């Protein structure tokens, strides 16, 4: 709710604008595993040290976006989303928005 109010006053840049401005790649190679207690863990080969986890796919995608934005030092005022969809073999697609997107294929 607070983010929606914030975005009324400070509209986010589009994903494409953020990628271009901060030189963020369109594609990342992700390693995603499910733990015994039902959590997804994610590591990114291109971004050493980027590891995150979540208990569902949508939250994992949100955490990944936050991690990428932090890794590339994108100020919060600029935006919240770099990638809005992720496909995970055996688990399906996780989506944050319904407009066209960059899709990840996790291995």
Buried (B, 14 or more C-beta within 10 A) or exposed (E): EEEEEBEEEEEBBEBEEBBEEBEBEEEBEBEBEEEEEEBBBBBBEEBEEBEBBBEEBEBBBBBBBBBBBEBBEBEEEBBBBBBBBBBBEEBEEBBBEEEEBBBBEBE
